[in-house]
Amino acid sequence: MNTDGRITPEVIAGKAFKKVRRGYRVGEVDQFLQRVADDLARLGEHLRRGTAPVEPLLTPEQVEKKTFAGTWRGYEMQPVDEFLDQIVVELARMHRALSDADQWRSAPRAPLQPPLPLHSMRSLPAPEPMARPLTAHDVAAKIFDREPRGYRVEEVDQFLGFVAVELARAIGDPSSPSRLSAQDVAARRFTLCPRGYAMHEVDDFLARLAAQIAERESGWSTMS
């Protein structure tokens, strides 16, 4: 398992159980655990890449309902059942994280591909002392006023969609490398156009986001 207690595909694939006179059929258990390990690895890969699976993957409910035939010299039943309970918890967490990420990805604000060139750094104001940390939902649902001349709406929406996906992914898989830094957010620039988003509102929101990510990168943030 990871240091945070989460079960990994490697742990599942390499799991061994004590054999007893009457237990679960060894081949059935080993084959099922290999399938679980493969599907959990696929879930993690989709989460890291920000993609939605098209292939059918095991659900927590399928693991809960799984039964094995009994046989002589089989795996001890109780340890197998307890291990499956751990798998159910991890599968539920992964499916939930993937669902959250897909929600932001399928929203009107889609991730920007490819990103526009970065220019000079934006100066960051001090973060609000008591401000609640922004969530993926906050970013995906953010609305700005329009002005006669402002930031191009599609560019801002696409970038915030990417940010929302990354925030959701960070919650689902904290150990994975981040694809979004405070500098990426602070240095972001958008094209000016008629009837665009109010520039000062977008700037203030991105500054708050950048400050929040910078706190997390520094390791001293108390944000959950």
C-alpha positions as CSV (number, residue, x, y, z in Angstrom):
1,M,0.0,0.0,0.0
2,N,0.9,3.6,-0.3
3,T,2.1,5.6,2.7
4,D,-1.3,7.1,3.0
5,G,-2.9,3.7,3.4
6,R,-4.4,3.4,0.0
7,I,-4.2,0.0,-1.8
8,T,-2.4,-0.2,-5.1
9,P,-2.6,-2.4,-8.1
10,E,0.9,-3.8,-7.3
11,V,-0.3,-4.8,-3.8
12,I,-3.4,-6.5,-5.2
13,A,-1.6,-8.4,-7.9
14,G,1.0,-9.7,-5.4
15,K,-1.3,-10.5,-2.6
16,A,-0.9,-14.0,-1.1
17,F,-3.1,-15.7,1.4
18,K,-2.7,-18.6,3.8
19,K,-4.0,-22.0,2.6
20,V,-6.3,-24.0,4.8
21,R,-8.0,-27.4,4.6
22,R,-11.2,-25.8,3.4
23,G,-11.1,-22.4,1.6
24,Y,-11.7,-20.4,-1.5
25,R,-10.5,-21.9,-4.8
26,V,-7.0,-20.5,-5.3
27,G,-7.2,-20.1,-9.1
28,E,-10.5,-18.2,-8.9
29,V,-9.2,-15.7,-6.3
30,D,-5.9,-15.1,-8.1
31,Q,-7.6,-14.6,-11.4
32,F,-10.1,-12.1,-10.0
33,L,-7.5,-10.2,-8.1
34,Q,-5.4,-9.8,-11.2
35,R,-8.5,-8.4,-13.0
36,V,-9.0,-6.0,-10.1
37,A,-5.4,-4.9,-10.2
38,D,-5.5,-4.3,-14.0
39,D,-8.8,-2.3,-13.8
40,L,-7.5,-0.2,-10.8
41,A,-4.4,0.6,-12.8
42,R,-6.5,1.7,-15.8
43,L,-8.7,3.9,-13.6
44,G,-5.5,5.6,-12.2
45,E,-4.2,6.1,-15.8
46,H,-7.4,7.7,-16.9
47,L,-7.4,10.0,-13.9
48,R,-3.8,11.0,-14.6
49,R,-4.5,11.7,-18.2
50,G,-7.8,13.4,-17.7
51,T,-9.6,10.9,-20.0
52,A,-12.9,9.0,-19.7
53,P,-12.8,5.2,-19.9
54,V,-14.7,3.6,-22.7
55,E,-13.9,0.0,-21.7
56,P,-16.0,-1.6,-18.9
57,L,-14.2,-1.5,-15.6
58,L,-15.0,-3.3,-12.3
59,T,-17.3,-1.4,-10.0
60,P,-17.3,-1.6,-6.1
61,E,-20.7,-3.3,-6.3
62,Q,-19.3,-6.1,-8.5
63,V,-16.5,-6.7,-6.0
64,E,-19.0,-6.8,-3.1
65,K,-21.1,-9.4,-4.9
66,K,-18.1,-11.6,-6.0
67,T,-18.2,-15.2,-4.7
68,F,-15.7,-18.0,-5.0
69,A,-16.1,-21.8,-5.0
70,G,-14.9,-23.7,-1.9
71,T,-12.3,-26.4,-2.2
72,W,-9.8,-28.4,-0.2
73,R,-6.5,-26.6,0.4
74,G,-7.9,-23.3,-0.6
75,Y,-7.3,-19.7,0.5
76,E,-8.5,-18.9,4.0
77,M,-11.9,-17.2,3.5
78,Q,-11.9,-14.4,6.1
79,P,-8.7,-12.7,5.0
80,V,-9.8,-12.9,1.4
81,D,-13.2,-11.3,2.3
82,E,-11.5,-8.6,4.4
83,F,-9.1,-7.8,1.5
84,L,-12.0,-7.5,-0.9
85,D,-13.6,-5.0,1.5
86,Q,-10.4,-2.8,1.2
87,I,-10.6,-3.1,-2.6
88,V,-14.3,-1.9,-2.5
89,V,-13.2,1.2,-0.6
90,E,-10.4,2.0,-3.1
91,L,-12.5,1.3,-6.2
92,A,-15.3,3.6,-4.9
93,R,-12.8,6.4,-4.3
94,M,-11.3,6.1,-7.8
95,H,-14.6,5.9,-9.5
96,R,-15.8,8.9,-7.5
97,A,-12.7,10.9,-8.4
98,L,-13.0,10.0,-12.1
99,S,-16.7,11.0,-12.1
100,D,-15.8,14.4,-10.6
101,A,-13.1,15.0,-13.2
102,D,-15.5,14.0,-16.0
103,Q,-18.1,16.4,-14.7
104,W,-15.8,19.3,-15.0
105,R,-14.4,18.1,-18.3
106,S,-17.8,17.8,-19.9
107,A,-18.9,21.2,-18.6
108,P,-19.0,24.2,-21.0
109,R,-15.5,25.0,-19.9
110,A,-13.3,22.3,-21.6
111,P,-9.6,21.9,-21.0
112,L,-7.5,24.1,-23.3
113,Q,-5.5,22.1,-25.8
114,P,-2.9,23.4,-26.6
115,P,-2.3,26.1,-24.0
116,L,-1.6,29.6,-25.3
117,P,2.0,31.0,-24.9
118,L,2.9,32.3,-21.4
119,H,4.2,35.8,-21.0
120,S,5.2,37.9,-18.1
121,M,4.3,37.0,-14.5
122,R,1.3,38.6,-13.0
123,S,1.9,40.2,-9.6
124,L,0.1,38.3,-6.9
125,P,-1.8,40.1,-4.1
126,A,-1.6,38.6,-0.6
127,P,-4.2,35.9,-0.2
128,E,-7.3,36.6,1.9
129,P,-6.5,35.2,5.4
130,M,-9.9,33.6,6.0
131,A,-10.8,32.8,2.4
132,R,-12.2,29.3,1.8
133,P,-10.0,27.3,-0.6
134,L,-11.4,27.2,-4.1
135,T,-12.7,23.8,-5.2
136,A,-13.0,22.3,-8.7
137,H,-16.7,23.1,-8.6
138,D,-16.0,26.8,-7.7
139,V,-13.7,27.1,-10.7
140,A,-16.0,25.3,-13.2
141,A,-19.0,27.3,-12.1
142,K,-17.3,30.8,-12.0
143,I,-19.1,33.5,-13.9
144,F,-17.6,36.9,-14.8
145,D,-19.3,40.2,-15.9
146,R,-18.9,41.3,-19.5
147,E,-17.4,44.6,-20.5
148,P,-17.2,46.5,-23.8
149,R,-13.7,45.3,-24.1
150,G,-12.4,42.4,-22.1
151,Y,-10.8,38.9,-22.1
152,R,-12.0,36.5,-24.8
153,V,-14.6,34.3,-23.2
154,E,-13.7,31.0,-24.9
155,E,-10.1,31.3,-23.8
156,V,-10.9,32.0,-20.2
157,D,-13.5,29.2,-20.1
158,Q,-11.2,26.7,-21.6
159,F,-8.3,27.5,-19.2
160,L,-10.6,27.4,-16.2
161,G,-11.9,24.0,-17.4
162,F,-8.4,22.7,-17.4
163,V,-7.8,24.1,-13.9
164,A,-11.0,22.5,-12.6
165,V,-10.0,19.1,-14.0
166,E,-6.6,19.4,-12.3
167,L,-8.0,20.4,-9.0
168,A,-10.4,17.4,-9.1
169,R,-7.5,15.1,-10.2
170,A,-5.3,16.3,-7.3
171,I,-8.0,15.3,-4.8
172,G,-8.5,11.9,-6.5
173,D,-4.8,11.1,-6.9
174,P,-2.7,13.4,-4.6
175,S,0.5,11.4,-5.3
176,S,0.5,12.0,-9.0
177,P,2.7,14.8,-10.4
178,S,0.8,18.1,-10.8
179,R,0.3,19.4,-14.4
180,L,-0.6,22.9,-13.1
181,S,1.7,25.2,-11.1
182,A,1.1,28.6,-9.5
183,Q,3.3,30.1,-12.2
184,D,1.1,28.6,-14.9
185,V,-1.9,30.3,-13.4
186,A,-0.2,33.6,-12.5
187,A,1.4,34.0,-16.0
188,R,-1.7,33.2,-18.0
189,R,-2.7,35.8,-20.5
190,F,-5.8,36.1,-22.7
191,T,-6.7,37.8,-25.9
192,L,-8.7,41.1,-25.7
193,C,-11.9,41.4,-27.7
194,P,-15.3,43.2,-27.6
195,R,-17.8,42.0,-25.1
196,G,-15.3,40.0,-23.2
197,Y,-15.0,39.0,-19.5
198,A,-14.2,41.9,-17.1
199,M,-10.4,41.9,-16.9
200,H,-10.1,42.9,-13.3
201,E,-12.5,40.1,-12.2
202,V,-10.6,37.4,-14.1
203,D,-7.2,38.8,-12.9
204,D,-8.4,38.8,-9.2
205,F,-9.8,35.2,-9.5
206,L,-6.6,33.9,-11.1
207,A,-4.5,35.6,-8.5
208,R,-6.4,33.9,-5.8
209,L,-6.0,30.5,-7.5
210,A,-2.3,31.1,-8.0
211,A,-1.8,32.0,-4.4
212,Q,-3.8,28.9,-3.3
213,I,-1.7,26.6,-5.5
214,A,1.5,28.3,-4.3
215,E,0.6,27.5,-0.7
216,R,0.1,23.9,-1.6
217,E,3.4,23.8,-3.4
218,S,5.3,25.3,-0.5
219,G,4.0,22.6,1.8
220,W,2.9,24.9,4.6
221,S,-0.7,25.4,3.6
222,T,-3.4,24.1,6.0
223,M,-5.9,23.9,3.2
224,S,-7.8,20.6,3.1
